[in-house]
Amino acid sequence: MKLSICLLLVAISAAPLFADFAYPVLTPAQKAAQSEYVIVGKIIDIEKEPLLAAPYPYAEGTIEYKMVTVKIADRLFGAGGVTQVRVGFAPMNLGPRRGQIALQGLKTEVGTEACYFLLPHSSGDFFVPVPWGAPLDSNAKNFKEQIAEVQKVTSVLSDPTKALKLKESSERTFAARTLIGRYRSAPAMAGKGVLKQEDIAAEESKLILSALAEMPWLADEKSPGRATMWSLLNPSAKEGFTYPPASKGEAANKAMDDATLKWLKDQRDTYRIKRFVVERKK
C-alpha cells in the first residue's frame, strides 16, 4: 500500500495569518522533533545544475531542487559517521510574499553556516529540510538560545529512557510529549516504502504513560496538558479505554481527566505505544 502522509505537527504555536493564508511558524524544537538529521554545518559547494525530482512521494511530476553540499561541524541528532550531506532546496510556490514568509532567513550561498533540520528525500538520494523547517542562521543574535532549545529535544530523541527518568516532573513530561508527538505522527517524505506501526520498547512505553499521568488534563501555567496528547495516543475500547458519557463544560473535562488517568494507571504495565515507521524498498 502506497501512502503519502504529511507529518502531523503537534502543539504548533499559533499560526499567524497573512491575508487569507495561514502558515505554520515552527519553533526550533518543533523542527528538531520532525528530523532524522539535526546538524550544524557549512555549505561548501553548490551544484551548477538543479536536480529534477518529485516534490513529494509518488508525485507524477518533478520540480527543480537547488543542490548544495553541507560539511558537518556538529551532529545534534543522527548523521553518525557522516561528514557531509547533499541537501536539496525546492522553490516555494506560494507567491512572492508567501514564499518569503515560508523561507524567512534561508540562505544557500557557499560559506553559509547554519543548523539544518533534515529528512531523506523520498528518492533516498539526498536530504531536504523538514516541512516549514528553514535552517537557523548561525549569525543570528539568538542562535545560542535557539540551539539550546534544539538540544533539549535532541537529547530526548537520543536517549528517551534517560530523559523519561529525569528528576523533575517537568523534564519527564516534556520528554513524553516530545516522544508521543514523534512516534504517533506519520513521517513526512515516506517515499518508496510502506508505512507501518511497531511497538516501542516496553520500558519506554511504561515511562511515557507514567509521565502522562503526571500531567493535568487541561493546560495550565506549568503544562500544556494531557488533552493535547490524547488524540495521538487514542487507545480503543479493545485496549481498555471507554470514553465517558457525553457532558458539557467542566463536567466533560472532569470526566475525561478521571477516565484517562484511570486508564493510564491500569494499562501502563501492559499497553505498548506504537510508532509509525517506513519500511523502505531496497
N, C-alpha and C positions, 0 to 999 in steps of 0.2 A: 504494500500500500504506500503510495507516494503522498507525502504530506508536506505542505509548506505553511508553517505556523510561526507567526511572529512572537517573540518573547513578550510575555506579559510583564509590564512594568509595575512593580508593587510599591504602593505608598509613594507615588511620584509627587513631588512638590507641585503646588498649584500651577496649572498650565496657563501662562499668560496669553492674552488674546491680542492679535493684530488684525484689524478689520474683522472679518468673519472667520478667521483661521486660527484654530487652537493648535499649539505645538508643545510638545513636552520639553521642559527645561530640566535636564538631569543634573543632579549633584555629582561630584567626583565619586562618591560612594556608590551611587546607583549605576554609574558607568562601570565601575570595578566589579560589581556584583554580576554583571552580564558577561564578563570577559573570560576568554580562555588564556589569553596572554595579557598581563599588565606590565609594561616595560617603560623604562626611561631610556631614551636613546637619541641619536643624532642622524639626520638624513645625510647620507654620504654619496648618494647617486640618484639621478633621475633618468629614467629610460627615455630615449629620444622619441619613440613611437608609443602612442597609447595602446592599451591592450583591450581587445574586444572580448567581453564576457557577459554572461547573463546577469541581470541586476538582482535576481533572487532565484531561489531553487525552482527549476522546471519552467522558467520563463521561456517563451517562444523566441523572443528577440534578444539582441545584445546591446550593450552600451559601451562607451569608451571609459576606461579606467586610466587615470594618471598613475604610473607605477614608479615607486621610489624604493630605495633600499635603506633601511634603518639599522645602524650599528647599535647594539645594545650596550648600555653603560650600567644599568641596574635592572635586575629581574625582581619585580614585586610579586608576581604570581605567574606560574607556568614558565615556558621557554627554557626549561632545564637543558643545559648543554648547547643551547643555541647562541650564536654570537651575532647574527644579523637576520633580519626578516625582510621579505619582499611584501610591500603594502600597496594596495590599490585604493585610490580615492576616486569615487564616482561623482559626476555632476549632480546637483540637487535641482530637479526640475520643478521648482516651486515658485518660479517667478523671481525677479531680481531681489525684492525686499525679503521675501520668504527664504530664499536661498542664503541671503546674507545672515538672517537670523539663525538658520539651522547650522551654518558653518562658522558662526562667530568665533573669531580667534584662530581659525585654521590657517596654518602656513605650511607650504610644501616646497620650500626652497632648500637647496643644499646648505648644510650648516645649521638648519633648524633643530633645536633641541626641545624635546617635549616628553610628556608622559602619554603613552599611547594605550588605548583600550581596544583590543583586537579579538576578532573571531576569524576562523578559517573561512575563506570564500567557499561557496557550495561546490565549486570545481575541485577544491582541495589544493590548488596550485599556488595560492597566495593568500594573504590576510587582508581583511577590511576592518574599518572601525566599527564598533558596535553601533546599532541604530541610534542616531542622535548623539553619538559619542565623540564629539570633537576632542582632539588632544588638549592637554593642559600645557600651555607655553611655559617653559622653564624660566623665562624672563619676567613672568608676571609677578607683581609685588606680593601676591598672596600664594605663590607657588608652594612654599614650605607648608603652609596651613592646608592647602589642598592635598598635598602628598600625605600629610598626617591623616587626613580623612580617608584617603585611599588605603593606606596601610592598616587602618583599623579593620577594613573589610578583608583585605588580602590575608591578614593574619588569621582571620576566622576560616577563610577558604583553605588556607594552607594546612591548618591543624584544627579541624572542627571540634574534636573531642576535648582538646586542651581549652579551647575558647568556651565551651559549654560547662567547664568545671572551674571557671574563674571565680574568685571570691565574691565579687559584688554581683548582686542580682541584676543590676542594670547592664552589666557586661554579659551575663548569661542570656538575658532576654534579647539583647542586641544580636548576639550570635545566632540565637534561634530564629529571629526574624530574617536575618541575612540568609541563612541556610534554607529555610522554607521558601523564601522568595526565589532562590536559585533552583532548588530541586523541583518545585512544583510549577515551574514555568517552562514551556516548551522552548528549546534552543532556537535562536534565530539562525538563518543560513543553514538549516538542517541538511540541505543539499542531497547528494546522491546516496541516500541511506533511508533506513526505516526508523521511524520514531517509536520507541518502546518505553516501558516503565520497568524499573527494577527496584528491589528493596535496598534501602541503605543499611548500614551495619546496625545490628540490634542495639548495641550500647548507645550509639549516636542517636538513634530514633528515640530511645527512652529519655535521654538527656534533653532532647528538643521538646518533647511533650512535657517533661517536668518544668522546663523553663516557661513554656506557655502557661502552665498552671500558676506561675508566679505573677502573671500579668492581670490587670483588671480587664473586664470585658470591653469597656469603653475607654477611649483615650483620656488621659489626664496629663498633668504637667510633667509627670515622670515617665510615662509610657504611651506609645501610640495605641495600645490596647490589643486584646486578643481578637476582637472582631475583625480587624484588618487582615488577619491571617487565616481566619476560619474558612473563608470561601476557597482558599487554595488547598487547605488540608481536606476539607469536605468529606468527612467519613460518612459512610452509608449506614442504612439500617442493618444490613448484613454484618457490618463492622461494629455494631453495638450502639450506634448513635441514633436517637429519635428526636426530631425537632419537637419542642413543646407546643401545646395548643396555641392557636393564634390569639394574640392580645395586642394592646397598643401601648405606646409611650414607655414610661418607666417600668411598667409591669412586663412588657415584652423584653426589655433589656435585662431585667432581673431574671426572667425565666431562662433566657439564653445563657446568662452568666452561670446560673446554677447547673443547667444541663451540660454545658461544655466543660465546666470544671469537674463535674462528676465523671463524665466520660474520660477525661484526661487521667484522673486518678485511678479509674477502674481498668483502663486499657493500656496504660503506658508500658507495662511489663510485657505485653503480648502483641500490641499493634506495631506494625512496621511501616514507617513512612516510605513512600516510593518516590523515586526521582525519574525525570524524563532523561532518556539517553538516546543518542543517534547511533544506530548500527550502520556504519558506512560500508558501502560496497567497495570491494577491492578490485 
